[in-house]
Amino acid sequence: MIIKNTTIERSSGFGLVELMVSITLGLLLSAAVLQTFVAANTSYRIQNSLSQVQEAGRYAVHFLGKDLRMAGYMGCASIDSVPVNILSTTPPADVTFDLATVIVGNNNVDASNAFGAVAGSDIITLKRGSSLSAQLTGNMTAENAQIQISGNPIGLVKDDYILITDCVSADLFTATTVSNSSGTVTISHANNANIDNRLSKAYGPDAEVFGFESVNYFIRDTGRNTSNGNPIHALYVQRRTAGTAGAAPTAYELVEGVENMQITYGEDTNNDNNIDRYVDGANVSSWGDVLSVRVELLLVSDTDNVVSQTGSATAQVVTFAGATVNNTDGRYRRAITNVFAIRNKLP
């Protein structure tokens, strides 16, 4: 019998030291991956908040600027050179149209204001003629109780406030009827809603007809909250326009994420058509001398705990209306400022 020598191979395992080193390396690697993930997620949330704030600011400035630049618009001339006769018998307080009323602001309103605006924010009201207009086509030979236009591109209805001007004079009256016959629209201005059933003069074919618009901008609480229960504010607008039968319709939300609005007014104090000072609405000495508007908006994202809160060494520092904003919710904020000239008050 032949006996062979056999070698028994033993399997080698991890020793305790090797196991502890492996666990330590694994923990360090996991921590690095976790830290990278947290940093990437934080960066994403900040970038998303920044994009939201930038978009809100862009839209808010677009809409505000469009209306502010057109305040006092009446088609062809500066409101400074055309007297406007208010013919409506009992117009609302905002149905006025002259140098002193085309731009009016309320500064740091209290909580009981009529618009439901956020306490401490500003409200601005402006007046203008509608962007669309119509030319007179009939009843131009003498003063009478009706005017006629071709079609109704403005969308005028009964009880609308209507502005007619030939750049020499202008009348603002209440339409008591608006009727359409074969494309010719007849607008009456009877004395049951106006001081007379005649306009101040017989307007000719060079006259334009506009819908009168009164526009209010303000900040309101939307009633919605962030995930942590913080209120979401927005820029709101209320328009009295053609087609509303003279009523001021319900305000509607325009841009979410506008937390506050502060407005100062460029006033010409020596009648040289140059801005001499900027003051808030409470310190304007003459609204007729306001030639520009400086709007400062505080924008905020709707995501909580994106940036460090006030008191932290890495807290976001935002200055708004001359003061540092106190951040108690960690939402990303940004303040922007724009200045708009009131073109139709310039010579």
C-alpha positions as CSV (number, residue, x, y, z in Angstrom):
1,M,0.0,0.0,0.0
2,I,1.3,3.4,-1.0
3,I,0.8,6.2,1.4
4,K,0.8,9.8,0.0
5,N,1.7,12.9,2.0
6,T,-1.1,15.4,2.0
7,T,-0.8,19.1,2.8
8,I,-3.8,20.6,4.6
9,E,-4.4,24.3,3.4
10,R,-6.0,26.5,6.0
11,S,-8.1,29.5,5.0
12,S,-6.9,32.8,6.3
13,G,-9.6,35.2,7.7
14,F,-9.6,38.9,8.7
15,G,-8.0,39.8,12.0
16,L,-9.7,42.2,14.4
17,V,-7.3,45.0,13.4
18,E,-8.0,44.5,9.7
19,L,-11.8,44.5,10.4
20,M,-11.7,47.7,12.4
21,V,-9.6,49.4,9.7
22,S,-12.1,48.3,7.0
23,I,-15.1,49.5,9.1
24,T,-13.3,52.9,9.7
25,L,-12.6,53.3,6.0
26,G,-16.2,52.4,5.1
27,L,-17.5,54.9,7.6
28,L,-15.2,57.6,6.2
29,L,-16.3,56.8,2.7
30,S,-20.0,56.8,3.6
31,A,-19.6,60.2,5.4
32,A,-17.9,61.7,2.4
33,V,-20.7,60.4,0.1
34,L,-23.3,61.7,2.6
35,Q,-21.7,65.0,2.8
36,T,-21.5,65.3,-1.0
37,F,-25.2,64.4,-1.2
38,V,-26.2,67.0,1.5
39,A,-24.1,69.7,-0.2
40,A,-25.6,68.9,-3.6
41,N,-29.1,68.9,-2.1
42,T,-28.5,72.2,-0.4
43,S,-27.1,73.7,-3.6
44,Y,-30.1,72.5,-5.5
45,R,-32.6,74.0,-3.0
46,I,-30.7,77.3,-3.0
47,Q,-30.6,77.4,-6.8
48,N,-34.3,76.5,-7.0
49,S,-35.1,79.3,-4.5
50,L,-32.9,81.7,-6.4
51,S,-34.7,80.9,-9.7
52,Q,-38.1,81.3,-8.1
53,V,-37.1,84.7,-6.6
54,Q,-35.6,85.9,-9.9
55,E,-38.7,84.9,-11.9
56,A,-41.1,86.6,-9.4
57,G,-39.0,89.7,-9.6
58,R,-38.9,89.7,-13.4
59,Y,-42.7,89.4,-13.7
60,A,-43.5,91.9,-10.9
61,V,-41.2,94.6,-12.4
62,H,-42.7,93.9,-15.9
63,F,-46.3,94.5,-14.8
64,L,-45.6,97.3,-12.5
65,G,-43.4,99.1,-14.9
66,K,-45.8,98.8,-17.8
67,D,-48.6,100.5,-15.9
68,L,-46.4,103.1,-14.1
69,R,-44.9,104.3,-17.3
70,M,-48.4,104.7,-18.8
71,A,-49.9,106.5,-15.8
72,G,-51.7,109.6,-17.1
73,Y,-51.9,108.2,-20.6
74,M,-54.6,109.8,-22.8
75,G,-53.5,109.1,-26.3
76,C,-51.6,112.0,-27.7
77,A,-50.4,114.6,-25.2
78,S,-49.1,115.2,-21.7
79,I,-51.9,115.4,-19.1
80,D,-50.2,118.6,-17.9
81,S,-51.4,120.4,-21.1
82,V,-55.0,119.0,-21.4
83,P,-57.7,119.9,-18.8
84,V,-60.0,117.0,-18.1
85,N,-63.7,117.7,-17.2
86,I,-65.2,115.2,-14.8
87,L,-68.9,115.0,-16.0
88,S,-70.0,111.9,-14.0
89,T,-72.4,113.0,-11.2
90,T,-71.2,110.8,-8.3
91,P,-68.0,109.1,-9.4
92,P,-66.0,107.0,-6.9
93,A,-63.0,108.6,-5.3
94,D,-60.6,107.0,-7.7
95,V,-62.4,108.3,-10.8
96,T,-60.4,111.4,-11.2
97,F,-57.9,112.4,-13.8
98,D,-55.5,115.3,-13.4
99,L,-51.8,115.9,-12.5
100,A,-52.5,115.5,-8.8
101,T,-54.3,112.2,-9.1
102,V,-52.7,110.1,-11.9
103,I,-50.3,108.7,-9.3
104,V,-51.1,108.5,-5.6
105,G,-49.6,106.3,-2.9
106,N,-50.3,105.1,0.6
107,N,-47.3,104.6,2.8
108,N,-47.0,101.8,5.4
109,V,-50.7,100.9,5.6
110,D,-52.2,99.5,8.7
111,A,-53.9,96.2,9.0
112,S,-57.4,97.7,8.5
113,N,-56.8,99.1,5.0
114,A,-59.5,98.6,2.4
115,F,-57.5,96.4,0.2
116,G,-56.5,93.8,2.8
117,A,-52.9,94.6,2.1
118,V,-50.1,93.4,4.4
119,A,-49.6,95.9,7.3
120,G,-46.5,98.0,6.8
121,S,-46.4,97.6,3.1
122,D,-47.2,100.4,0.5
123,I,-50.1,100.7,-1.9
124,I,-49.9,102.6,-5.2
125,T,-52.9,103.8,-7.3
126,L,-52.6,105.1,-10.9
127,K,-55.0,106.3,-13.5
128,R,-54.8,106.0,-17.3
129,G,-56.7,105.7,-20.5
130,S,-57.1,102.2,-22.0
131,S,-54.4,100.9,-24.4
132,L,-57.1,100.4,-27.1
133,S,-59.1,103.4,-28.4
134,A,-61.7,104.2,-31.0
135,Q,-62.3,107.2,-33.3
136,L,-65.5,109.1,-33.5
137,T,-67.6,108.4,-36.6
138,G,-70.9,110.2,-35.9
139,N,-72.7,113.0,-34.0
140,M,-69.8,115.4,-34.4
141,T,-71.5,118.5,-35.7
142,A,-72.9,119.8,-32.4
143,E,-73.0,119.0,-28.8
144,N,-75.5,116.2,-28.1
145,A,-76.3,113.4,-25.7
146,Q,-74.6,110.7,-27.7
147,I,-71.3,109.9,-29.4
148,Q,-70.8,107.2,-32.1
149,I,-67.7,105.0,-32.8
150,S,-67.1,102.3,-35.3
151,G,-67.1,98.9,-33.6
152,N,-66.2,98.4,-30.0
153,P,-62.6,97.4,-29.8
154,I,-62.3,98.6,-26.2
155,G,-65.2,96.4,-24.9
156,L,-67.3,99.3,-23.5
157,V,-70.5,98.5,-21.6
158,K,-73.2,100.4,-19.8
159,D,-72.0,102.3,-16.7
160,D,-68.3,102.2,-17.8
161,Y,-66.3,105.4,-17.3
162,I,-65.2,106.8,-20.6
163,L,-62.5,109.3,-21.6
164,I,-62.8,111.4,-24.8
165,T,-60.1,113.8,-25.8
166,D,-58.8,115.7,-28.9
167,C,-55.6,116.8,-27.1
168,V,-57.0,120.2,-26.5
169,S,-59.6,119.3,-23.9
170,A,-61.0,116.1,-22.5
171,D,-64.2,114.8,-20.8
172,L,-64.6,111.9,-18.4
173,F,-68.2,110.7,-18.2
174,T,-70.4,107.7,-17.4
175,A,-71.9,105.7,-20.3
176,T,-75.6,105.3,-19.6
177,T,-76.2,103.1,-22.6
178,V,-74.0,101.3,-25.2
179,S,-75.8,100.0,-28.2
180,N,-74.5,98.4,-31.5
181,S,-76.3,98.8,-34.8
182,S,-74.7,97.4,-37.9
183,G,-71.2,98.0,-36.5
184,T,-71.9,101.6,-35.4
185,V,-71.7,101.8,-31.6
186,T,-73.7,104.6,-30.0
187,I,-72.8,105.7,-26.5
188,S,-75.2,107.8,-24.4
189,H,-74.2,110.1,-21.5
190,A,-77.5,111.0,-20.1
191,N,-77.8,113.4,-17.2
192,N,-79.2,110.8,-14.8
193,A,-75.5,109.7,-14.3
194,N,-73.7,112.9,-15.5
195,I,-74.0,116.5,-14.6
196,D,-75.3,117.2,-18.1
197,N,-76.4,115.2,-21.2
198,R,-73.9,117.2,-23.3
199,L,-70.2,117.0,-23.4
200,S,-68.1,120.1,-22.8
201,K,-67.9,120.7,-26.6
202,A,-68.6,119.0,-29.9
203,Y,-65.6,116.7,-30.6
204,G,-64.5,116.1,-34.2
205,P,-63.0,113.2,-36.1
206,D,-59.6,113.8,-34.5
207,A,-60.9,112.9,-31.1
208,E,-60.2,109.5,-29.5
209,V,-62.3,107.5,-27.1
210,F,-60.8,105.4,-24.3
211,G,-61.9,103.3,-21.4
212,F,-60.9,104.9,-18.1
213,E,-58.7,102.7,-15.9
214,S,-57.9,103.0,-12.2
215,V,-55.3,100.5,-11.1
216,N,-54.2,99.6,-7.6
217,Y,-51.1,97.5,-6.7
218,F,-50.4,96.1,-3.2
219,I,-49.1,93.1,-1.3
220,R,-51.5,90.7,0.3
221,D,-51.4,87.4,2.2
222,T,-52.5,84.6,-0.2
223,G,-53.8,82.5,2.6
224,R,-51.4,79.7,1.6
225,N,-48.5,78.6,3.8
226,T,-45.1,77.0,3.4
227,S,-44.5,73.5,4.7
228,N,-43.5,75.0,8.0
229,G,-46.6,77.2,8.2
230,N,-45.1,80.5,7.2
231,P,-47.4,82.8,5.2
232,I,-46.9,83.2,1.5
233,H,-47.4,86.8,0.2
234,A,-48.0,88.0,-3.3
235,L,-48.3,91.1,-5.5
236,Y,-52.0,91.8,-6.2
237,V,-53.7,94.1,-8.6
238,Q,-57.2,95.6,-8.8
239,R,-58.4,97.2,-12.0
240,R,-61.4,99.3,-12.8
241,T,-61.4,99.0,-16.6
242,A,-63.7,99.0,-19.6
243,G,-66.1,96.2,-19.4
244,T,-66.5,96.2,-15.6
245,A,-69.7,98.5,-15.7
246,G,-67.9,101.1,-13.6
247,A,-67.3,98.7,-10.7
248,A,-63.9,97.9,-9.2
249,P,-63.7,94.1,-9.7
250,T,-62.1,91.7,-7.2
251,A,-58.4,92.0,-6.8
252,Y,-56.4,89.1,-8.2
253,E,-53.0,87.6,-7.4
254,L,-50.4,88.6,-9.9
255,V,-47.0,87.3,-8.7
256,E,-46.4,85.0,-5.8
257,G,-43.4,85.5,-3.6
258,V,-43.4,89.3,-3.2
259,E,-43.2,89.7,0.6
260,N,-43.2,93.5,0.8
261,M,-43.3,96.6,-1.3
262,Q,-41.9,100.0,-0.4
263,I,-42.3,103.0,-2.8
264,T,-40.7,106.4,-2.9
265,Y,-41.6,109.2,-5.3
266,G,-39.4,111.5,-7.3
267,E,-40.7,115.0,-6.7
268,D,-39.9,118.1,-8.7
269,T,-40.0,120.8,-6.0
270,N,-38.9,123.8,-8.2
271,N,-40.8,123.2,-11.5
272,D,-37.7,122.6,-13.6
273,N,-38.9,119.1,-14.7
274,N,-36.0,117.5,-12.8
275,I,-36.3,115.2,-9.8
276,D,-35.1,117.1,-6.7
277,R,-35.8,114.5,-4.0
278,Y,-37.3,111.0,-3.4
279,V,-39.7,110.7,-0.5
280,D,-42.2,108.2,0.7
281,G,-46.0,108.6,0.2
282,A,-46.5,110.2,3.6
283,N,-44.0,113.0,2.8
284,V,-45.0,114.0,-0.8
285,S,-45.7,117.7,-0.7
286,S,-47.6,117.7,-4.1
287,W,-48.6,114.6,-6.0
288,G,-48.9,116.8,-9.1
289,D,-45.1,117.3,-9.0
290,V,-44.3,113.6,-8.8
291,L,-42.4,112.6,-12.1
292,S,-41.0,109.2,-11.2
293,V,-41.6,106.2,-8.9
294,R,-38.9,104.1,-7.2
295,V,-40.2,100.7,-6.3
296,E,-38.4,98.4,-3.9
297,L,-39.6,94.8,-3.7
298,L,-38.7,92.2,-1.1
299,L,-38.8,88.8,-2.8
300,V,-38.9,85.4,-1.0
301,S,-39.0,81.8,-1.9
302,D,-41.6,79.4,-0.6
303,T,-39.1,76.8,0.7
304,D,-38.2,76.9,4.4
305,N,-34.7,76.4,5.9
306,V,-32.7,77.0,2.7
307,V,-30.3,79.5,4.2
308,S,-29.1,80.2,7.7
309,Q,-31.4,82.3,9.9
310,T,-30.4,85.6,11.5
311,G,-27.9,85.1,14.3
312,S,-25.9,82.5,12.5
313,A,-22.4,83.3,11.3
314,T,-23.4,82.2,7.8
315,A,-26.8,83.9,7.7
316,Q,-27.9,85.6,4.5
317,V,-27.8,89.4,4.9
318,V,-30.5,91.3,2.9
319,T,-31.0,95.0,3.1
320,F,-34.5,96.2,2.3
321,A,-35.9,99.8,2.6
322,G,-32.7,100.8,4.4
323,A,-32.8,98.1,7.1
324,T,-31.5,94.5,7.5
325,V,-34.2,91.9,7.0
326,N,-34.6,89.6,10.1
327,N,-34.7,86.0,8.7
328,T,-36.6,83.7,11.1
329,D,-37.6,81.0,8.7
330,G,-34.5,80.3,6.6
331,R,-36.3,81.2,3.3
332,Y,-34.1,82.7,0.6
333,R,-34.7,86.5,0.1
334,R,-33.6,89.1,-2.3
335,A,-34.4,92.9,-2.6
336,I,-34.6,94.6,-6.0
337,T,-35.2,98.3,-6.9
338,N,-36.4,99.8,-10.1
339,V,-37.2,103.4,-11.0
340,F,-39.9,104.3,-13.5
341,A,-40.5,107.7,-15.2
342,I,-44.1,108.8,-15.5
343,R,-43.9,109.7,-19.2
344,N,-47.3,111.3,-19.6
345,K,-46.5,113.9,-16.9
346,L,-43.4,115.1,-18.7
347,P,-43.6,118.0,-21.2
